[in-house]
């Protein structure tokens, strides 16, 4: 316990000097330690540091895979109240949307929905449109990513017809690949879209 506490304290001190990859990995590692009281200092240090590291051009230091990892960590750690962090994470992902693979796009979309990212401004809508545009350029989607993407857009009430048409067309040939939970997520999102489209 003492060694763990000392290690986490040392990590907190070194955060400002960490590379983008090291920060992403540290943030993800926190998901395995968050229940520990000794992780509180590291959690707070990340809360304070990450928004500035995701600001403007500094955000381009993070690769799409690292942004996906951080988005997932933020969602698992219930960082939804950190509005500035969530917004900057979303903006950073949108700027690098073309670099994501299907799993990364699905993870980022799921995380933003879980973090209660809402389309309250035109800029927020542009974020989701960028992710949607990137999704349309991908040659294939795995079932889990497709379910996560469609569920996230429905949860955020993102009325992007192209996205839901994409999900419907890509899902058909791989329905047997979906888990029961994935099928429920997909069906729920497509039902929401159909209701919205009719109204």
C-alpha positions in Angstrom: 0.0 0.0 0.0 2.8 2.4 0.9 4.7 1.6 -2.3 1.5 2.1 -4.4 0.8 5.5 -2.7 4.4 6.6 -3.3 4.3 5.6 -6.9 1.0 7.4 -7.5 2.4 10.5 -5.8 5.5 10.4 -8.0 3.3 10.1 -11.1 1.3 13.1 -10.1 4.5 15.2 -9.8 5.7 14.1 -13.2 2.4 14.7 -15.0 3.4 18.1 -16.5 6.5 16.7 -18.1 4.7 13.6 -19.6 4.3 13.1 -23.3 0.8 12.9 -24.8 1.1 9.1 -25.0 2.3 8.9 -21.3 -0.6 11.1 -20.2 -3.1 9.0 -22.1 -1.7 5.8 -20.6 -1.7 7.3 -17.1 -5.3 8.4 -17.5 -6.3 4.9 -18.6 -4.4 3.3 -15.7 -6.4 5.4 -13.3 -9.5 3.4 -14.3 -8.0 0.4 -12.5 -7.0 2.4 -9.4 -9.9 4.9 -9.0 -11.5 3.0 -6.1 -8.3 3.4 -4.1 -8.0 6.5 -1.8 -4.3 6.8 -2.8 -5.4 7.5 -6.4 -7.3 10.7 -5.4 -4.3 12.9 -5.8 -3.5 11.6 -9.3 -7.1 12.0 -10.3 -7.2 15.6 -9.2 -3.9 16.4 -10.9 -5.3 15.0 -14.2 -8.5 17.0 -13.8 -6.4 20.2 -13.6 -3.8 19.4 -16.3 -5.7 17.7 -19.1 -7.8 20.7 -20.2 -4.7 22.8 -20.9 -3.0 19.9 -22.7 -6.0 19.6 -24.9 -6.3 23.3 -25.7 -5.7 24.6 -29.3 -2.7 23.2 -31.1 -1.4 21.3 -28.1 -4.2 18.8 -28.7 -2.6 17.7 -32.0 0.1 16.1 -29.9 -2.4 13.4 -29.1 -2.9 10.6 -31.7 -6.4 9.4 -32.4 -5.8 6.2 -30.5 -4.7 8.2 -27.5 -7.7 10.5 -27.7 -9.9 7.4 -27.8 -8.2 5.9 -24.8 -8.7 9.2 -22.8 -12.3 9.5 -23.8 -13.0 6.0 -22.6 -11.1 6.7 -19.3 -13.1 9.9 -18.8 -16.3 8.0 -19.2 -15.3 5.1 -17.0 -14.2 7.6 -14.3 -17.4 9.6 -14.5 -15.7 12.8 -15.5 -19.0 14.1 -17.0 -19.0 17.2 -14.6 -15.6 18.2 -16.1 -17.3 20.2 -18.9 -14.2 22.0 -20.1 -12.3 18.7 -20.3 -15.1 16.9 -22.1 -15.6 19.7 -24.6 -11.9 20.0 -25.4 -11.6 16.2 -25.7 -14.5 16.3 -28.2 -13.0 19.1 -30.2 -9.6 17.4 -30.4 -11.3 14.2 -31.6 -13.2 16.1 -34.2 -10.1 17.7 -35.6 -8.4 14.3 -36.0 -11.6 12.4 -37.0 -10.1 11.2 -40.3 -7.4 9.3 -38.4 -9.7 7.1 -36.4 -10.4 3.4 -37.1 -13.9 2.2 -36.6 -13.3 1.0 -33.0 -11.8 4.5 -32.1 -14.8 6.3 -33.5 -17.2 4.1 -31.8 -15.4 4.5 -28.5 -15.2 8.3 -28.7 -18.9 8.6 -29.6 -19.9 6.2 -26.8 -17.7 8.1 -24.3 -19.1 11.5 -25.3 -22.7 10.2 -24.9 -21.8 8.7 -21.5 -20.2 11.9 -20.4 -23.5 13.7 -21.3 -22.0 15.8 -24.1 -24.9 17.7 -25.5 -25.4 19.5 -28.8 -26.1 22.9 -27.3 -24.1 25.0 -29.8 -23.4 24.9 -33.6 -19.8 24.0 -32.6 -21.0 20.9 -30.7 -23.0 19.8 -33.8 -19.9 20.3 -35.9 -18.0 17.9 -33.7 -20.5 15.1 -34.2 -20.8 15.9 -38.0 -17.0 15.5 -38.2 -17.1 12.1 -36.6 -20.0 11.1 -38.8 -18.2 12.2 -41.9 -15.1 10.2 -40.9 -17.3 7.1 -40.2 -18.7 7.3 -43.8 -15.2 7.1 -45.2 -14.3 3.9 -43.4 -14.5 0.7 -45.6 -15.9 -1.4 -42.8 -17.2 -1.4 -39.2 -17.1 -4.1 -36.6 -20.4 -4.9 -34.9 -19.4 -3.5 -31.5 -18.3 -0.2 -32.9 -21.3 0.2 -35.0 -23.6 -0.5 -32.1 -21.7 2.0 -29.9 -21.8 4.7 -32.7 -25.5 4.4 -33.4 -26.4 4.3 -29.7 -24.3 7.4 -29.0 -25.8 9.5 -31.7 -29.3 8.6 -30.7 -28.5 9.3 -27.0 -27.3 12.7 -27.9 -30.3 13.2 -30.2 -28.0 14.0 -33.1 -30.3 14.1 -36.1 -27.9 13.1 -38.8 -29.8 11.1 -41.4 -26.6 10.0 -43.2 -25.2 8.5 -40.0 -28.3 6.4 -39.3 -28.5 5.3 -42.9 -24.9 4.2 -42.7 -25.6 2.2 -39.5 -28.6 0.5 -41.0 -26.8 -0.4 -44.2 -23.6 -1.6 -42.5 -25.5 -3.6 -39.8 -27.5 -5.8 -42.1 -24.7 -8.0 -43.4 -23.1 -8.5 -40.0 -26.1 -8.9 -37.7 -24.9 -12.4 -36.6 -21.7 -10.7 -35.2 -23.6 -8.5 -32.7 -23.9 -9.5 -29.1 -27.4 -9.4 -27.5 -26.5 -6.0 -25.9 -25.2 -4.7 -29.2 -28.4 -5.7 -31.0 -30.5 -3.9 -28.3 -28.3 -0.8 -28.7 -28.6 -0.8 -32.4 -32.4 -1.5 -32.4 -33.0 1.3 -29.8 -31.0 3.9 -31.9 -32.7 3.0 -35.2 -36.1 3.1 -33.5 -35.3 6.5 -32.2 -34.2 7.7 -35.6 -37.3 6.3 -37.3 -39.5 8.1 -34.8 -37.7 11.4 -35.3 -37.7 11.0 -39.0 -41.5 10.4 -39.1 -42.2 13.3 -36.8 
